[in-house]
Amino acid sequence: MVTSSANRHFVGAEAAARDIEAVYRMERVRLIAGLAKHVGDLSLAEELAQEALVAALATWPASGTPPNPGGWLMTTAKRRAVDLWRRRRMMARHEASIAHDIETDRPDDYATVDAALDDAIGDERLALIFTACHPLLSRDQRAALTLKIIGGLTTEEIARAFLTQETTVAQRIVRAKKILRDADVAFAVPMGQERDARLASVLEVIYLVFNEGYAASRGEDLIRVQLCEEAMRLGRIVVGLAPQEPEAHGLLALMELQASRFKARVAADGSALTLETQNRGLWDRLLIQRGLAGLAAVGKLGGADGVYALQAALAAVHARAARFADTDWGMSAALYDRLLERSPSPVVALNRAVAHAKARGPEVGLALLAEIEEEPSLLDYLPLHAAKGDFLFRLGRLAEARTAFETAAALSGNDRERAFLLDRAGQCGQDGG
């Protein structure tokens, strides 16, 4: 009986701990955002949040979950901050402001605490996102810090997602926090032109994270769904906190439309399936509806010519086609013409060549490739050689096509992608004949 009772107690304690940790996961970003605004240090804000979790694990199983768990965690973390500053005899200015907040609140007045937190909590969460994606940080540092602070991933998970060493990720995060601390970056949403520049940085990082998941550059898997899901979750946060920004809607629409095809992009054996061979019945109609609704929002906000909006419109061309044969390649080519004007780059020019080849024939595609294939940044760019191989294959120039596909395969760091390209090369015949 003693053993049975002990077991029941153990199981109950485990269940309580899981419930508390679930609450913490829901409140974590909000908690860190509020603390970071007060202490001006992400590392310290994380430590204080963790200490509040430890306190909850020690207290709530016996006392029960408070009416407002988020308010309880914030108040506890602030008290830890005051204790810390008193011990260190520093940061007297911060101590006075936070001590006053706590000492004037009744201990159990959770409603008062919650009201204070909600006063500007949206701005605080948005400020945290903008801080994690500050232009002072390198792209790698922004991505790592964003996934750690906002996404809640561990350094091990981030390292696994980006196929790098955990120590490398940890160093990036530590350096990023130090840069922000040393520069005394304010945890606030910037205004005017500075805000526009910072928002572009936020969206760029989210776009980078999604792209790395959508077309994995290394490893065995063609898609890293976890990265894409984190990027979409971050995109939804930004849209919710900056609903009047058309490019935020455009990026989220782009990601949702692209993600709608995940289940159809990979065959049972793990090989890649092109748009032409995908089973469109597997496309996620809910994500497509969300993406199209996002595009509609972009139009209402007057942002249809935004870089992300145009890419979302391109993805929508495919989403609206019930069959590959129904694809409006003329529309796709026209959208790429507009995108190249808005965002001139060799990569956009390459994608434009592909669209025009579909709309007007592979000869047109080859002519457009000839205009850009000497660009230094494209000499070892796999998609260029793969596209060239496809155009040549469609023209019956099989020996040249085989060479292009083999060149592309040699440039791939992805096992599945390499196998797909070598298969295309094999379709050209052993001698290209």
C-alpha positions in Angstrom: 0.0 0.0 0.0 2.8 2.3 0.8 4.4 1.6 -2.6 1.1 2.2 -4.4 0.5 5.4 -2.5 4.1 6.6 -3.3 3.5 5.7 -7.0 0.3 7.7 -7.1 2.1 10.6 -5.5 4.9 10.4 -8.0 2.6 10.2 -11.0 0.6 13.1 -9.7 3.7 15.2 -9.2 4.8 14.3 -12.8 1.4 15.4 -14.2 1.5 18.7 -12.2 5.0 19.4 -13.5 3.9 18.8 -17.1 0.9 21.1 -16.7 3.2 23.8 -15.2 5.7 23.5 -18.0 2.9 23.7 -20.5 1.7 27.0 -19.0 5.3 28.2 -19.0 5.7 27.4 -22.7 2.6 29.5 -23.5 3.7 32.4 -21.3 7.5 32.2 -22.1 7.8 34.8 -24.9 5.4 37.2 -23.1 7.4 36.8 -19.9 10.8 37.3 -21.5 9.5 40.2 -23.5 8.2 42.0 -20.4 11.4 41.3 -18.4 13.7 42.3 -21.2 12.0 45.7 -21.3 12.8 46.2 -17.6 16.3 44.8 -17.3 17.6 45.5 -20.8 19.4 42.2 -21.1 18.1 39.1 -22.9 20.4 36.7 -21.0 19.2 38.1 -17.6 15.6 38.1 -18.8 15.9 34.4 -19.7 17.5 33.5 -16.3 14.8 35.3 -14.4 12.1 33.6 -16.4 13.6 30.2 -15.7 13.8 31.1 -11.9 10.1 31.9 -12.0 9.4 28.5 -13.6 11.5 26.8 -10.8 9.5 28.7 -8.2 6.2 27.6 -9.9 7.3 24.0 -9.9 8.0 24.2 -6.2 4.8 26.1 -5.3 1.9 25.4 -7.5 1.6 21.6 -6.9 0.8 22.4 -3.3 -1.0 25.7 -3.6 -2.7 25.1 -7.0 -2.3 27.1 -10.2 -3.1 30.8 -9.5 -5.9 32.5 -11.3 -3.5 34.3 -13.6 -0.4 32.2 -14.0 1.3 34.7 -16.3 0.9 37.5 -13.8 2.3 35.2 -11.0 5.3 34.3 -13.1 6.0 37.9 -14.0 5.7 39.2 -10.5 8.0 36.3 -9.2 10.6 37.1 -11.8 10.5 40.8 -11.0 11.0 40.0 -7.3 14.0 37.8 -8.3 15.4 40.8 -10.2 15.1 43.1 -7.2 16.8 40.5 -5.0 19.6 40.1 -7.5 20.2 43.8 -7.8 20.2 44.3 -4.1 22.9 41.6 -3.8 25.0 43.1 -6.4 24.5 46.7 -5.2 24.0 48.0 -8.7 21.4 49.1 -11.2 19.7 51.3 -8.5 17.6 53.1 -11.0 16.0 49.8 -12.2 15.6 48.6 -8.7 13.6 51.6 -7.7 11.1 51.4 -10.6 10.5 47.7 -10.3 10.4 47.6 -6.5 7.8 50.4 -6.6 5.7 48.3 -9.0 5.8 45.3 -6.7 5.5 47.0 -3.4 2.4 49.0 -4.5 0.6 45.8 -5.7 -1.3 43.6 -3.3 0.3 40.1 -3.2 -2.6 38.3 -4.6 -4.0 41.0 -6.9 -3.5 39.1 -10.1 -6.0 41.2 -12.0 -4.1 44.3 -11.3 -0.8 42.7 -12.4 -2.4 41.3 -15.5 -3.9 44.7 -16.5 -0.5 46.3 -16.1 1.1 43.6 -18.3 -1.6 43.9 -21.0 -1.1 47.6 -21.1 1.5 47.4 -23.8 2.2 43.7 -24.0 1.8 43.6 -27.8 4.5 46.3 -28.1 6.8 44.4 -25.8 6.5 41.1 -27.8 7.0 43.0 -31.0 10.0 44.8 -29.4 11.5 41.4 -28.5 11.2 40.2 -32.1 12.7 43.4 -33.5 15.6 43.2 -31.0 16.4 39.6 -31.8 16.5 40.6 -35.5 18.5 43.8 -35.0 20.6 44.9 -38.1 23.7 45.0 -35.8 23.7 41.2 -35.8 24.8 39.0 -38.7 22.2 37.0 -40.5 23.3 33.7 -38.8 23.2 35.4 -35.4 19.7 36.8 -36.1 18.4 33.4 -37.2 19.9 31.6 -34.2 18.8 34.2 -31.6 15.3 34.4 -33.1 14.8 30.7 -33.0 16.2 30.5 -29.4 14.3 33.5 -27.9 11.1 33.7 -30.0 10.9 30.1 -31.3 11.8 28.5 -28.0 14.2 26.0 -29.6 17.2 24.6 -27.7 20.7 25.1 -29.1 20.7 21.4 -29.8 17.5 21.7 -31.9 18.8 24.8 -33.8 22.1 23.1 -34.5 20.3 20.0 -35.8 18.0 22.1 -37.9 20.9 24.0 -39.5 23.2 20.9 -39.6 25.9 22.7 -37.6 27.7 22.2 -34.3 25.8 23.0 -31.1 28.8 24.9 -29.9 28.7 27.1 -33.0 25.0 27.9 -32.4 25.7 28.6 -28.7 28.5 31.0 -29.6 26.3 32.8 -32.1 23.7 33.3 -29.5 26.1 34.5 -26.8 27.8 36.9 -29.2 24.4 38.3 -30.4 23.3 39.0 -26.8 26.7 40.6 -26.1 26.4 42.9 -29.2 22.9 44.0 -28.2 24.0 44.5 -24.5 27.2 46.4 -25.4 25.3 48.6 -27.9 22.6 49.3 -25.3 19.9 48.5 -27.8 16.5 49.6 -26.5 13.8 47.0 -26.2 11.3 49.0 -28.1 9.6 49.1 -31.5 11.4 51.7 -33.6 9.5 54.3 -35.5 9.4 55.8 -38.9 12.2 54.9 -41.4 14.1 53.1 -38.7 11.1 50.8 -38.1 10.8 50.1 -41.8 14.4 49.1 -41.9 14.1 46.9 -38.8 10.9 45.3 -40.1 12.7 44.4 -43.3 15.3 42.7 -41.1 12.7 40.8 -39.2 11.0 39.6 -42.3 14.3 38.7 -43.9 15.3 36.4 -41.1 11.9 34.7 -41.1 12.2 34.3 -44.9 15.7 32.9 -44.5 14.6 30.3 -41.9 11.7 29.2 -44.1 13.8 28.9 -47.2 16.4 26.7 -45.4 13.6 24.4 -44.3 11.8 24.4 -47.7 14.8 23.5 -49.7 17.4 22.0 -47.3 20.8 22.8 -48.5 22.5 19.9 -46.8 21.7 16.5 -45.4 19.4 13.7 -46.4 15.9 15.4 -46.2 14.5 17.5 -49.0 12.4 19.5 -46.5 13.0 20.3 -42.9 9.4 20.8 -41.8 10.3 22.0 -38.3 12.2 25.0 -39.6 9.3 25.9 -41.9 6.7 25.6 -39.1 8.8 27.9 -36.9 9.1 30.4 -39.6 5.3 30.4 -40.2 4.7 30.7 -36.5 7.0 33.8 -36.3 5.3 35.2 -39.4 1.9 34.9 -37.7 3.2 36.7 -34.7 4.5 39.6 -36.8 1.2 39.8 -38.7 -0.7 39.9 -35.5 1.5 42.6 -34.0 1.9 44.7 -37.2 -1.4 44.1 -39.0 -1.0 47.2 -41.2 2.3 46.0 -42.8 1.5 44.5 -46.2 4.9 42.8 -46.6 4.3 40.9 -43.3 1.0 39.6 -44.8 2.8 38.9 -48.1 5.6 36.8 -46.5 3.1 34.8 -44.4 1.0 34.2 -47.5 4.0 33.1 -49.4 5.1 30.6 -46.7 1.6 29.2 -46.3 1.1 28.7 -50.0 4.5 27.0 -50.3 3.9 24.9 -47.3 0.6 23.7 -48.7 2.6 21.4 -51.0 4.8 19.7 -48.5 2.9 16.3 -48.4 3.1 16.1 -52.2 6.8 17.2 -52.7 8.4 13.9 -51.6 7.7 10.4 -53.0 7.4 7.4 -50.8 11.0 6.5 -51.4 12.1 10.0 -50.4 12.8 11.3 -53.9 11.7 14.7 -55.1 8.5 15.2 -57.0 8.2 18.2 -59.3 5.1 20.4 -59.7 4.3 18.4 -62.8 4.3 15.0 -61.0 2.8 16.0 -57.6 -0.5 14.7 -56.5 -2.4 17.9 -56.1 -5.0 16.1 -54.0 -2.4 16.0 -51.2 -2.1 19.8 -51.2 -3.3 21.4 -48.0 -6.4 23.3 -49.0 -6.6 25.1 -45.6 -3.1 26.6 -46.0 -4.0 27.6 -49.6 -7.1 29.4 -48.4 -5.1 31.2 -45.7 -2.4 32.1 -48.2 -5.0 33.5 -50.7 -6.7 35.4 -47.9 -3.3 36.9 -47.0 -2.8 38.0 -50.6 -6.2 39.6 -50.5 -5.2 41.5 -47.3 -2.0 42.7 -49.1 -4.1 44.1 -51.9 -6.4 46.0 -49.5 -3.3 47.5 -47.9 -1.9 48.6 -51.2 1.2 46.3 -51.2 0.7 44.1 -54.2 4.1 45.1 -55.6 6.0 44.2 -52.5 8.8 41.7 -52.9 7.1 39.0 -50.7 3.7 39.8 -52.1 4.9 39.2 -55.6 6.4 35.9 -54.6 3.2 34.9 -52.9 1.3 35.8 -56.0 3.6 33.5 -57.9 2.9 30.7 -55.5 -0.8 31.4 -55.9 -0.6 30.8 -59.6 0.2 27.1 -58.9 -2.2 26.9 -56.0 -5.1 28.0 -58.2 -4.3 25.4 -60.9 -6.2 22.2 -60.4 -3.8 20.4 -62.8 -0.2 21.2 -63.9 -1.6 21.7 -67.5 -3.9 24.5 -66.1 -1.0 26.6 -64.8 -1.1 30.1 -66.1 2.6 30.4 -67.1 1.9 33.8 -68.8 0.8 35.2 -65.5 3.8 33.7 -63.8 6.2 35.2 -66.4 4.5 38.6 -66.0 4.9 38.5 -62.2 8.6 37.6 -62.5 9.0 40.6 -64.8 7.6 42.8 -62.0 9.6 41.0 -59.4 12.8 41.6 -61.3 12.1 45.3 -61.5 11.4 45.4 -57.7 14.2 43.1 -56.7 16.9 42.9 -59.4 19.1 39.9 -58.8 20.6 37.0 -60.8 18.5 34.5 -58.9 15.2 36.3 -59.7 16.4 36.6 -63.3 17.0 32.8 -63.4 13.5 32.1 -62.1 12.1 34.5 -64.6 13.9 32.5 -67.4 12.2 29.4 -66.1 8.8 31.0 -66.2 9.3 32.4 -69.7 10.5 29.0 -70.9 7.2 27.4 -69.7 5.2 30.2 -71.2 7.0 30.7 -74.5 9.2 27.7 -75.0 12.6 26.4 -74.0 14.4 28.5 -76.7 13.3 31.6 -74.9 14.4 30.2 -71.6 17.9 29.4 -73.0 18.2 32.9 -74.5 17.4 34.5 -71.1 19.8 32.2 -69.4 22.5 33.2 -71.8 22.1 36.8 -70.5 22.9 35.8 -66.9 24.9 32.5 -66.8 28.2 34.4 -66.8 27.3 36.1 -63.5 30.0 35.2 -61.0 27.4 34.3 -58.3 25.7 31.9 -60.7 28.7 30.0 -62.0 28.4 27.3 -59.2 24.7 27.8 -58.6 22.9 24.5 -58.8 19.5 25.7 -60.0 21.0 27.4 -63.1 22.6 24.2 -64.3 19.4 22.2 -63.5 17.3 24.7 -65.4 19.6 24.7 -68.3 19.6 20.9 -68.4 15.7 20.9 -68.4 15.6 23.4 -71.3 18.1 21.4 -73.3 16.3 18.2 -72.6 13.0 19.6 -73.9 14.8 20.7 -77.0 16.2 17.2 -77.6 19.8 18.3 -77.0 20.4 15.3 -74.8 24.2 15.3 -74.6 24.3 18.9 -73.4 21.4 18.3 -71.1 23.2 15.3 -69.5 26.3 17.5 -68.9 24.2 20.2 -67.2 22.4 17.7 -65.0 25.6 16.1 -63.9 27.1 19.5 -63.1 24.1 20.4 -61.0 24.3 17.0 -59.2 28.0 17.6 -58.4 27.1 20.9 -56.8 24.3 19.5 -54.5 24.9 18.9 -50.8 21.6 17.2 -50.4 21.5 13.5 -51.0 17.9 13.3 -52.2 18.4 16.2 -54.6 21.6 14.7 -56.0 19.9 11.4 -56.7 17.0 13.3 -58.5 19.5 15.2 -60.7 21.5 12.1 -61.5 18.2 10.3 -62.5 17.5 13.2 -64.9 21.0 12.8 -66.3 20.3 9.1 -66.8 17.2 9.9 -68.8 19.4 11.6 -71.4 21.0 8.3 -72.2 24.5 7.0 -71.4 26.1 8.8 -74.3 23.6 11.6 -74.5 22.0 10.0 -77.6 
